Amino acid sequence: MNYESTSIAGDRQLLTGPDGAPRSRRRAVIVGIVIVLLVVVGAFWAFGRKGGDAPAAKGPPPAAAGALPKVTVVVPGRDTVTRAVTGTGSLAARREMPVGVVGEGGLVTRVLVEPGSWVSAGQVLATVDRSVQAQTAESLSAQVRVARADAQIAQTELDRSNQLVERGFVSKADIDRKTATRDAANARVRVAQAQLAETQARNRRLDIRAPAAGLVLTRAVEPGQVVGSGSGVLFRVAMGGQMEMRAQLSEADLASVRAGSAAEVVPVGDTRVFKGQVWQVAPIIDPQTRQGIARIALNYDPALRPGGFASARIGAGASTAPLLPESAVLNDDKGSYVYLVDARNKVVRRDVRVAEVSDEGALIASGLMGDERVVASAGAFLNPGQEVVPVRAAAASARKE
């Protein structure tokens, strides 16, 4: 009995050992197995998920997509834009009237106006000495009075003879002679009156007068100066004070301007804008400069000085076309072009023709319909066929940029 018990206890001690070493070893093995299983399951989950998602992925991998350049594109549409042409030129009187000596001239006694004075039609600008002409007029006036007296005597004698003819004291022939004498006397009166009127008209022409109401621009005469028919222009008067700008435009721009077109004029040295209207378009083109003149009527203002220089912006009608920011239009030896982004997000070159460039942007005359995606900027860094990531912007905001 004791022997068996001792034997069994000895076997247990042999299996477990005195410090439990076999049991610890078994536990370590189990933990290792569990760790291996966890690693296998984690690897299966990770690689299995990636492999399952791979067939569904389309397009470039994330790293490649991030490397594509982003470009701002704009769909311009079609805007109605008021086209305008610009030009420069000189200011002048719309109707400038040179005033000189009309009569025989003489010594200038007084000058009554200065440049910048407003005058009425017929107003005396300067007077010429008329002492000799005044005496001639007085002599002719006296001759008129003598002729009238003779005519009155002739009429009285005729009336008396008519009373005596019925009594037989005067013959019919005497009546005829006295009638002729009366008619001749009346004719001499009219001749003397005509001579006097002519002299008076000549004397009035000695005064230098304004041909029409307006603004005196220049004065080239002084008291004491002797003037005559060869003295040239003594005054220049702007009729009604009306001014104009003679804008020089290129042949192409002049063809789009019409009489009645609105215009804005800015004189050099002034920031104000003066409203005007084209009243005449030159019918000819200068063969040397290939330019023509559009005459813009302006109301009087002290800032509009004839002979000064000014710039003008003239309305040339409205047109409906795509309007792009200036940065979108590029140029090379082939002409103007833009870059488009097609349906595959690739860059495509499109040649265009620019009608006008203004503060609002570049108006495209041909080459675009308006529904394309146009690269708004940085087109110089792109190449046809290059794939990009388009970022759309509003047309208005793109033009402001």
C-alpha positions in Angstrom: 0.0 0.0 0.0 2.5 2.4 1.0 4.7 1.3 -1.8 2.0 2.1 -4.5 1.2 5.5 -3.0 4.8 6.4 -3.0 5.1 5.2 -6.6 2.1 7.3 -7.8 3.3 10.5 -6.1 6.7 10.0 -7.6 5.2 9.7 -11.0 3.3 13.1 -10.6 6.4 14.8 -9.4 8.2 13.4 -12.4 5.5 14.8 -14.8 5.2 18.3 -13.3 8.6 18.6 -11.8 9.4 20.2 -8.6 8.9 23.8 -9.9 6.1 23.2 -12.5 8.3 23.5 -15.6 6.4 21.2 -17.9 3.2 23.2 -17.4 4.9 26.5 -18.2 6.3 25.1 -21.3 2.9 24.0 -22.5 1.4 27.4 -21.8 4.2 29.1 -23.8 3.4 26.9 -26.8 -0.3 27.7 -26.7 0.4 31.5 -26.6 2.8 31.2 -29.5 0.2 29.3 -31.6 -2.4 32.0 -30.8 0.0 34.8 -31.8 0.7 33.0 -35.1 -3.0 32.6 -35.8 -3.6 36.3 -35.1 -0.8 37.3 -37.5 -2.2 35.0 -40.2 -5.7 36.4 -39.8 -4.5 40.0 -39.9 -2.4 39.4 -43.0 -5.3 37.7 -44.7 -7.7 40.6 -43.9 -5.2 43.2 -45.1 -4.1 41.6 -48.3 -7.5 40.1 -49.0 -9.2 43.6 -48.8 -6.6 45.3 -50.9 -6.9 42.5 -53.5 -10.7 42.8 -53.5 -10.7 46.5 -54.0 -8.1 46.6 -56.7 -10.3 45.4 -59.6 -12.9 48.1 -58.8 -10.4 51.0 -58.8 -10.4 53.1 -62.0 -8.1 55.9 -63.2 -4.6 56.6 -62.0 -3.5 55.6 -58.5 -3.7 58.2 -55.8 -0.1 59.2 -56.1 -0.4 59.7 -59.9 -3.6 61.7 -59.6 -2.0 64.0 -57.1 0.8 64.7 -59.6 -1.5 66.1 -62.3 -1.5 69.9 -62.5 -4.7 71.7 -61.6 -5.8 74.5 -64.0 -8.6 77.0 -63.8 -11.0 76.8 -66.7 -13.9 79.1 -67.6 -16.9 78.5 -69.9 -17.3 82.0 -71.5 -20.8 81.7 -72.9 -21.8 84.5 -75.3 -22.0 88.0 -74.0 -23.4 91.1 -75.7 -20.5 93.6 -75.7 -20.6 97.2 -76.8 -17.6 97.4 -79.1 -15.5 100.5 -78.9 -12.5 101.9 -80.8 -10.0 104.3 -79.4 -8.0 107.1 -81.1 -6.1 110.2 -80.4 -6.2 113.6 -82.1 -6.4 117.4 -81.6 -9.2 119.6 -80.4 -10.5 122.4 -82.7 -13.4 124.6 -83.3 -16.2 122.8 -85.1 -16.8 125.8 -87.4 -13.8 128.2 -87.3 -14.5 131.5 -89.0 -11.4 133.6 -90.0 -12.2 137.3 -90.0 -10.2 139.8 -92.0 -10.6 143.2 -93.8 -13.7 143.3 -96.0 -13.4 146.9 -97.2 -10.5 149.0 -98.4 -8.9 149.1 -95.0 -7.0 151.8 -93.3 -5.7 152.7 -89.9 -7.0 150.7 -87.0 -8.3 153.0 -84.3 -9.8 150.6 -81.7 -9.8 146.8 -81.0 -12.9 146.0 -78.9 -12.5 142.3 -78.1 -10.0 139.9 -76.7 -9.5 136.1 -77.2 -12.1 134.3 -75.1 -14.7 137.0 -75.6 -18.2 136.0 -76.7 -19.6 138.1 -79.6 -22.9 138.4 -81.4 -23.5 138.4 -85.1 -22.5 141.7 -86.7 -20.7 143.0 -83.5 -17.8 145.3 -84.2 -14.5 143.7 -83.4 -12.2 146.6 -84.5 -12.7 150.0 -86.0 -10.8 151.7 -88.8 -10.2 155.4 -89.3 -12.9 156.9 -91.6 -12.2 160.6 -91.6 -11.8 160.9 -95.4 -14.7 158.5 -96.1 -17.0 160.5 -93.8 -16.4 163.7 -95.8 -17.2 161.9 -99.0 -20.4 160.6 -97.5 -21.3 164.2 -96.4 -20.7 165.5 -99.9 -22.9 162.8 -101.4 -25.6 163.6 -98.9 -25.6 167.2 -99.9 -25.9 166.2 -103.6 -29.0 164.2 -102.6 -30.6 167.3 -101.1 -29.8 169.4 -104.2 -31.3 166.8 -106.5 -34.4 166.7 -104.3 -34.7 170.4 -104.5 -34.4 170.4 -108.3 -37.0 167.6 -108.5 -39.4 169.6 -106.4 -39.0 172.7 -108.6 -39.6 170.6 -111.7 -42.7 169.2 -110.2 -44.1 172.6 -109.2 -43.6 174.0 -112.7 -45.3 171.0 -114.2 -48.3 171.5 -111.9 -48.6 175.2 -112.8 -48.4 174.4 -116.5 -51.2 171.8 -116.2 -53.4 174.6 -114.8 -52.6 177.0 -117.7 -52.9 174.4 -120.5 -56.7 174.5 -120.3 -56.8 178.3 -120.8 -54.6 178.0 -123.8 -51.6 179.8 -122.4 -49.4 176.7 -122.5 -49.1 174.2 -125.3 -49.2 170.5 -125.0 -45.5 170.4 -126.1 -44.5 172.5 -123.1 -46.3 170.1 -120.8 -44.4 167.2 -122.3 -41.0 169.0 -121.8 -41.8 169.9 -118.2 -42.9 166.4 -117.5 -39.6 165.1 -118.9 -37.7 167.7 -116.8 -39.5 166.5 -113.7 -38.7 162.8 -114.4 -35.0 163.6 -115.0 -34.9 165.5 -111.7 -36.4 162.6 -109.8 -33.9 160.2 -111.5 -31.0 162.4 -110.4 -32.4 162.2 -106.8 -32.3 158.4 -107.0 -28.8 158.4 -108.4 -27.5 160.7 -105.6 -29.2 158.5 -103.0 -27.6 155.4 -104.5 -24.2 157.0 -104.5 -24.7 158.0 -100.9 -25.9 154.5 -99.9 -22.9 153.0 -101.6 -20.5 155.2 -99.7 -22.2 154.6 -96.4 -22.0 150.8 -97.1 -18.3 151.1 -97.8 -17.8 153.1 -94.6 -19.6 150.4 -92.6 -17.3 147.8 -94.1 -14.3 149.6 -92.7 -15.4 148.2 -89.3 -14.2 144.6 -88.8 -17.3 142.7 -87.6 -18.1 139.2 -86.4 -19.8 137.2 -89.2 -21.8 135.1 -86.7 -22.2 134.7 -82.9 -19.4 132.8 -81.3 -16.2 132.7 -79.3 -13.2 134.8 -80.2 -10.2 132.4 -80.4 -7.4 134.6 -81.7 -6.6 138.2 -82.3 -3.9 139.4 -84.7 -4.4 143.2 -84.8 -3.6 146.2 -82.6 -4.6 149.8 -82.6 -2.4 151.9 -84.9 -1.9 149.1 -87.4 -2.7 149.7 -91.0 -4.7 146.9 -92.5 -5.9 146.2 -96.0 -7.2 143.4 -98.2 -3.8 141.7 -98.0 -3.5 141.8 -94.2 -4.7 138.2 -93.8 -6.7 136.9 -90.8 -7.1 139.4 -88.0 -9.5 137.3 -85.8 -10.6 133.7 -85.5 -14.1 133.0 -84.2 -15.6 129.6 -83.2 -19.2 129.8 -84.5 -21.5 129.3 -81.5 -18.5 128.2 -79.4 -18.9 124.7 -80.7 -15.8 122.5 -80.3 -14.8 119.1 -81.8 -12.1 116.5 -81.6 -10.6 115.2 -84.8 -9.8 111.6 -83.8 -7.4 109.8 -86.0 -8.4 106.1 -86.5 -7.0 103.2 -88.4 -8.6 102.2 -91.6 -10.3 99.2 -90.0 -11.6 101.1 -87.0 -12.9 103.9 -89.2 -15.0 101.5 -91.2 -16.9 100.5 -88.0 -17.7 104.1 -86.9 -20.9 105.9 -88.0 -22.2 109.4 -87.7 -24.2 109.6 -84.5 -22.0 107.2 -82.6 -21.5 108.2 -78.9 -18.0 109.1 -77.9 -16.0 110.0 -74.7 -13.2 112.5 -74.9 -10.4 113.1 -72.3 -8.1 116.0 -72.9 -4.5 115.7 -72.0 -3.8 117.1 -68.5 -7.5 116.6 -67.4 -9.2 113.6 -65.9 -12.7 114.6 -66.8 -14.6 112.7 -69.5 -16.5 114.9 -72.0 -19.5 113.3 -73.8 -19.7 113.9 -77.5 -21.1 112.5 -80.7 -19.5 111.7 -84.0 -20.9 114.1 -86.6 -18.7 113.4 -89.5 -16.6 110.5 -90.7 -13.8 111.3 -93.2 -14.6 110.0 -96.7 -10.9 109.5 -97.5 -8.0 107.7 -96.0 -4.5 109.2 -95.8 -2.4 107.1 -98.2 0.7 107.7 -96.1 -0.5 106.9 -92.6 -3.5 104.7 -93.6 -5.6 106.6 -91.1 -8.9 108.6 -91.4 -10.5 111.2 -89.1 -13.7 111.0 -87.1 -14.9 114.4 -86.1 -16.6 114.4 -82.6 -18.8 117.3 -81.7 -18.4 118.7 -78.2 -20.1 121.4 -76.2 -18.1 124.3 -75.1 -16.0 124.0 -72.0 -12.9 126.0 -70.9 -10.9 122.8 -70.7 -11.5 122.1 -74.4 -8.8 124.3 -75.9 -8.4 124.3 -79.7 -5.1 122.9 -80.7 -4.9 120.7 -77.6 -4.4 116.9 -77.6 -7.0 114.4 -76.4 -7.9 110.7 -76.5 -11.3 109.4 -77.5 -13.3 106.2 -77.1 -16.0 105.8 -79.7 -18.8 103.3 -79.7 -18.7 101.0 -82.7 -21.9 99.0 -82.2 -22.7 95.9 -80.1 -21.8 92.3 -80.9 -22.6 88.9 -79.3 -19.5 86.7 -78.9 -17.5 84.8 -76.3 -15.6 87.1 -73.9 -12.5 85.7 -72.2 -10.0 87.1 -69.7 -6.9 88.5 -71.5 -4.7 85.9 -69.7 -6.5 83.1 -71.6 -5.5 84.3 -75.0 -2.0 83.4 -76.1 0.0 84.3 -79.2 2.8 82.8 -81.3 4.0 83.0 -84.9 0.8 81.3 -86.1 -1.5 83.8 -84.4 -3.8 83.9 -81.4 -5.0 80.8 -79.7 -6.4 79.4 -76.5 -6.1 76.1 -74.7 -9.2 74.0 -74.1 -9.8 71.0 -71.8 -11.7 68.2 -73.6 -13.9 65.5 -72.2 -10.9 63.4 -71.3 -9.3 66.3 -69.3 -6.6 66.7 -71.9 -5.3 70.0 -73.2 -6.3 70.9 -76.8 -5.1 74.0 -78.8 -7.7 76.1 -80.6 -6.9 79.0 -82.9 -9.1 82.1 -82.4 -9.4 85.5 -83.8 -9.7 88.4 -81.4 -12.1 91.2 -82.3 -11.2 93.6 -79.5 -9.4 93.8 -76.2 -10.9 96.1 -73.6 -11.2 96.4 -69.8 -13.9 93.7 -69.8 -11.7 91.2 -71.5 -10.9 89.8 -75.0 -13.8 89.5 -77.4 -13.4 86.4 -79.6 -14.7 87.0 -83.1 -14.2 83.4 -84.3 -12.9 80.1 -83.1 -15.1 79.5 -80.1 -18.8 78.7 -79.6 -18.9 79.7 -76.0 -19.6 76.3 -74.4 -16.0 75.1 -74.3 -13.8 74.8 -71.2 -11.1 77.3 -71.8 -7.9 77.5 -69.7 -8.2 80.9 -68.0 -4.5 81.3 -67.1 -1.1 79.6 -67.0 -1.6 78.3 -70.6 2.0 79.0 -71.4 3.0 76.2 -69.1 0.8 73.6 -70.8 1.3 71.4 -73.8 -1.3 70.0 -76.2 -2.3 66.5 -75.1 -1.3 67.0 -71.5 -3.7 65.6 -68.9 -4.8 68.1 -66.2 -7.3 68.5 -63.4 -9.8 71.2 -64.4 -11.1 73.6 -61.8 -14.1 75.5 -63.1 -14.5 79.2 -62.3 -17.2 81.7 -63.2 -16.6 83.7 -66.3 -17.1 87.0 -64.6 -14.7 86.2 -61.7 -12.1 84.9 -64.2 -12.2 88.1 -66.2 -11.7 90.2 -63.0 -8.6 88.2 -62.2 
